[in-house]
Amino acid sequence: MATIIKRKKKYSVVYYYDDEKGEKRQKWETYNTSAEAKRRKAEVENQQIQGTFIPPQDVLVKDFLYDFVKIYGTNHWALSTYQSNCALIANYINPIIGNLPIQSINAKSVDEYYQTLKKTKSVVRKNRKPKSEYVTDGVINSIHKVLRCAFDQAVKWELIGKNPFPLANRPKTEYKKRDIWDSATIRIALDGCKDPKLYIAMNLAFACSMRSGEISGLQWPNVHISDSDIAADDAYVIIDKELARVSKDARQLLDEKDIIQVFPSMMNGTSTNLVLKKPKTDSSIRKVWLPKTLAYILRKWKKEQDEVKSFFGNEYYDYNLVVTLPNGRPCENRVIEKEFNKLKERLNLPNVVFHSLRHSSTTYKLKLNNGDIKATQGDTGHSQIDMITDVYAHILDEDRKVNAQKFEEAFYANCDLRTVTPPGSKESPELNNIVQALKNSPELTSMLSNLIAQAAASSK
């Protein structure tokens, strides 16, 4: 059992326990108030009675997290998740609570930690200016996810009795609605685009709902635009990889996990490489049908790319990539974003990021297919779009194939999108001609009326 001893203005909870060697040891835990000491005394006694008491250990948070990443992270995290989580641990967790014993972390200390984070300046990485001066609520929520997962594992490893993070008051993140372009604005942007690689990238982002990394990682063998494919409305792309810049250390620690291809660095001594890697989630691997016009745009682009390849000869880096730099080297997302910003400024267009074209695509497709969330979800590759998607059983490929056909009719085949009408709502040209003829000829109208009257009389 435990006892409370007052020492000056402090209160100590004293109890005995058996260590991992079976030897009896005494433990003193000091608290500022009597209430805290009584609460801890009751907790220790209850755990000892229930047989759930964890003997005190001197494991520090930073040492525990090192083992957690090595044992758990390398087996469960994708490459991008591994890099981002390790950065959060190195920049915002270890410098603040890394030297605390893991068993000293409770809901109160977690709340205090989050308050400290709000006053902590954002870390500058790779000489890039952070988006905000101080750590944002979104980053704190990401830290919360890492630590909650880590301390769940600590419970399983019997290092602590319970996980304090589910009880903590993490800040609420208010997600601002992303500004997007409507279809008319996107048409203006495409018409005014003079950079060929940006032109291709914008079409793929909008028509195929592709992410930047997926566009940069798309290779020609995954683009199916033959004459027969186009004629049958069956032109499509297979999205099964993405371009990313990853650290060499992360690749080695994960034993090249998810890596498909590594591109050689152009400079010596770099700590990162451009790679083609598997998407983060299985749902991101997908087939997306192309509108006919985009299929023809891609065919023309392939022809021009082959001419450039022939001109450069051995100096051309041929990786079979669709979107490349002039010499065939991979085109990073930041290059596309830079050209996109130039286009916005030159045409005086609303300020959005390149990724917003994907959001515009989702909105436009939902409008065209009358809110078919599952068909649209299949194109975007989201694991979840909304809770409502759970009521659907599966994604119908035929419905998604119609997305490309409707996209062709509604966007590429019409100069003014305000005139677009849903399929089946257009009046028949033949019917229009008949109505006009009746308006222009009273005699014809009279004859038709007599015929209808005679037919009605004979049917009685």
N, C-alpha and C positions, 0 to 999 in steps of 0.2 A: 504494500500500500504506500501511498505518497503522503508527505507531510509538508506544511508550509512554515517557513521560518522567516521572520522579519529581521532584516539587517539594515539598520539605519532607515532610509526612506524606500528601500527596495524590499521585494517579497520573493523568496526563493522556494521553488517546488523541489523537494528532495525525495528521491525514490531509488530503489535498487532494481537491477536487471541482470540477466545473464547474457554475456557477450557471445560472439560466434564460436568461441572456444569452450563455452559452458561455464566460464568463471563469473562469479558474482561481482558486480561493480556498482558504485554509487554515482548518481547523476544529480547535479544542481542546475536548475534552470531559473534564471532571475527575471522578474517582471517589475514594471513600474508601479502597478496598482494591485490592490488586494483582489479585485474582481478578476483580473487577468490570471492571477495565480490560482484562484479557486477554480476557474474554468479549465485551466491546464491540469490541475490536480484531478478533477473529475474525469477529464479525458483520459489521462494515464491509467487511472484505476479501472475505468470502464474497458479500455483496451486490454488490460492485463486479465480482467475477468473473462472477456470474450475470446481471449487468445489471439488478438489481432495486433498486439503491441509490437512495434518495430524498434529494436534496440538502437540507441543513439549511434550515429556514425559521423565522421568528420569529412564526408564527401562534399566538396565544393561544387557550386553550380557549374562553373566553367569546366571542371573535370568530368562531371556527369554528362554535360552536353557534348564533350569530346567523344565519350563512349557512345552516347546516343546517336550522334551523326555517323560514327564509324560502323556501328552495328545495325541501327535501324535505317538511317537515312540512305546509306548506299544501296540498301535492298528494296526500299519502297519509294524513293523519290526519283522523278524524271530528272534529266540533266539540268533543265532550266530551273526546276524547283530546288534542286540541290544547291545551285549557285546562289539563288536569291535567299534561301534560308541560311546558308553559311554567312552571307553578307550581313543579314540581320543579327546573327549571333555575334559576329566579330565587331560590328559597329554600334549596336544598341543594347545588347544583353550583357555580354561579358564585361564591358567597361563599367557598368553600373551595378549589377548584382552578381557578377561572376565569382567574386571572392566570398560570397555568403555561403554558409553550409546549406545544403539542399533541404535539410529538415527544419531550417529556420524560416522557410518560405511559407507564409500563410496568406489567407485572403486579405488581411489588413496590409501586409507588406507588399502584396501585389498591387493593391489600390494606390499605395504610396509610390510604388515604382512607376505606374502609369502617369501619375501626376508629375513625376520627375521627367518622364519622357516628353511631356508636353512643353517643358521648358528647355529641352535639349536641342541644340542646333543640328540641322541635317548634315550628314557627312558628305563631303565632296568626294566623288569617285571618278577616277579616270579624267581628272581635270574638267569635269562637267559640272556646271553650276546646278545645284539642286533646285527643284521647282518651288520649294517653299523654304523659308529661313529656319523654321523649327519643324520637329517631327510632327507629321500630320496624324489625324485620327485613323486614316486608312492604313498607315504604316504600323501604328500601334495595334490595330486589329490583326494585321499580318503577324506581328510579334506574338500576339495572344494565341493565334492558331498554332504557331511553332511550339510555344511553351506548354500549351494545354496538351498537345500531342506528346511532348517530351515527358511531362509529369505523369501522364497516363502510363507511359512505359516505366517510369520510376516506381509506380505502384505495383506493376506486374513484376518488377525486379525486386520487390520488397525492400526498397530503399526508404520509402515513406508510406504512411498509413493511408492517406487520401490525397487527392489532387485538389489544390486550392484554387486553381484557375477557373473552373466552372462557376465558382461563387464570387469571383471578382467582378467589379463594376467597370467593364471596359467601355470606352467611349463609343457612342453611337455614330455611325458613319452615314452621313446624308449624301447619297449619290446624286450629283447634279445631272440633269438630263442633257445628253450630248447634243450639241447643235449639229444639224445635218443639212446637206443640200437637197433641194427637191430635184426632180428629173429635168426640169427646164434649165436649172443652174448647171447641172452636170453636162447637159448638151452644150451649153455655152462654153464650159471649160474644155470639153473634148474638141469642139470646133476651133478653139483658140490655142490648143496645145501644140507646141512646135518640137517638143522633145519626144522622139519616137518610143523610147523605153518607158517614159512616163505615160504616154498615150496607151500603150499596151497594158501597163499596170493598172491604170484607171478603169479600163474596160473590164479587166479580169476582176477587180475589186467590186465593181458595181453589178456586172451581169452574173458573176459566179459567186459572189459573196465570199471572196477569198481574203485571208489575212495577208499582211505585208510579207511575212516570212514564207508563207505558202506560195505567193507570187514569185518571190526571188528564188525559191527552191524548185519551181516547176521545171521539168525537163521535157524535151520534145517527145520521147517515147511514150509519155503519159498524155499526149495531146492527140486525139483521134479526129482528124478533119479531112478524111479522104472524100472523093466525089460521092461514093456510095453512102458514107456516113451522113454527109450534108443533105443528099437527096432524100434520105429516109428520116430526116429530122433526128438523127442519132449521133450528131457530133458531140463529143464530150471530153472532159479532162478527168484524170484520176489524180486526186490529191492524197499523197501518202508520205510526204516529207516536207521539211521546211529548212530555210537557211537561217543560221544563227551564229553569233560569235561567242565562243566559249573558252574558258581558261584551260590551259594545258594541264594544270594541276587537277582540276575537276575531272577531266577526261581520264587521267591516270588513276585517280582514286576510285572512279566508277568503272574502271577497266573497259573504257570505250563503250559504255552502255548507251544504247540508242543511236550510236554514231553510224551513219551510212557511208559518208565520204568526208575526208579532211582535205581542204584546199591548202596548198603550200603558201607560207607567208612570203610577202614580197620584201620584207626587211628582216635582218637577223636580230636576235635578242628579244623578240616579242613574246609576251606571256599568254597570248590568245591566238586562236585560229578561227577562220570561217569554216563551218562544217555544214553538211547536209545531215539532218537527224530526223528520227521519227517524231511525229507530232506528240504533244503532251498527253493527249487522251485518244483512246481508240475511236471515239465518235468523230474525231477530226479526220480520220481516214475515210474518204468518201469519193463518190462519182458525181460530177455535176455536168448537166447537159448545157450545151452552148447554143445561143441564138445563132441563126444562119449567118447574119452579118458579121458577128464576132469571129465565126469560123473562117470566113473569107479574109477578115482583117489579119488573123493569125497566119493564114497561108501566105499572104502577101509579105508579112513580116519575116516569115521563115525564108522566103526567096531572097529578100534583101539581106538577111543575115548570112545566107550561104554565099552571096556575092562578096560581102565583106570578108568572110572567112577565106574565100579563094584569093582575094587581093592580098591579105596579110600572110597567107601561107603558114609556114611553121611558127611565125610570131603570134599567131592567133591561139588563144587558150580555149580549146574546144572541150567544154564540159557538158554539152548538150542542153544548156540552160536556155530557157525562153527569153527571160529578161536579163540582159548582161550589160557590162560596160563595153565601150567600142572594141576593145581588144579581146572580148570573150570572158573576161574575169567576172566573178560573181558580183552582183549589184546589191550592196547592203541596203537595209531599210532606211538608214539615215540619208542615203543618196537620193532615194525616191522622195523622201519627205522634204529634202532641200529643194529639189526641182518643183515639187508641188507648191511649196511656199512662194517660189518665184512666180509661178503661174497665177496664184491668187492675187499677188501684188500687181502684176502686169494687167490683169483683167478686172481688177478692183472687185473681187468676189468676196462673199462673206467668209470670215475667218473660221475655218474648221481644220481638223487634222486629217491626214490621208485615211486613217482608219475609219473615219466617219462615213466614207463611201460604202463600207461594208454595212453600216447601220442604215444608210439610205437604201441599199439593196434589199435588206430585210423588210423595211417598211414598204417599199415599192412592190415586192413580191406578195406580201400579205394583202396589199390592195388589189393586185391582179387576180389572185386566186381566192378572193373572198374570205380571207382569214384562215386559210389552211395552214395551221401552225406546224403540223408534222412534215408536210411537204417542204415548207420553208426551212424547218430545222434540219432536214436532210441536206440542204444546200449549204447552210452556214456551218454545220459541223459542231454546233453547240451540244454539250452533254445535256443541258437543260436550258430552255428559254424561259419557261414559266411553270408554275405548279400545274397549270391547266393541261400541260402536255402529258401528264401522267395518265390521263383518262384515255389516251390513244394507245392502241395495241402495237402498232408497227408503222413504218414509213413505206408508203406505196411508191415504188420507183416510177410507175406510169404517171402518177400525179406530179412528181417532181420533173419528169421529162416535159410535161406540159408547161412548166415554168419557163423553159427556154423558148418554146414556141410562142407563148404569150408575150414574152420579153421581146421577141423579134417583131411581132405585130404591133405592140404598143409603143416601143421605144425607138427601134431602128428604122421601121418602115413608115413612120409618120413625122412630118416636119413640125406639126403643132400638136403636142400631147393633150391639149385641151379638147381635141376632137376625138380622142380615143373612146370607144364604146365597148362594153363587154361583148364577147363572142355571142352571136345569135340575136343581138339586139338591133342589128342593121336591117333596114327594110329591103325587100327584094327589088332589084332594078326592074324586073319584068312587071311586078305589081305597080310600081311607080308609073311605068309607061301606060298601063291599062287605065289607071285612075286619071292620068293626064288626058288620055284620048277621050274618055267619057266627059271630062270637063269641057273639052273643045268641041264636042259634037252632040248637040241635043237630040238629033235623030237617032244616033247610036244608043244614047241613054234610054230613049223611048222604046226602041226595039228590044233592048235587054230587059226592060221592065215587063214588056208583054210576054217575053219568053219565060220569065220567072213566074208570072201569073198563071200561064198555061201549065207549066210544070207542077205548080202547087195544086191546080184544079184536078189534073189527071191523077194525082197521088191520093186524092180523097176516095 
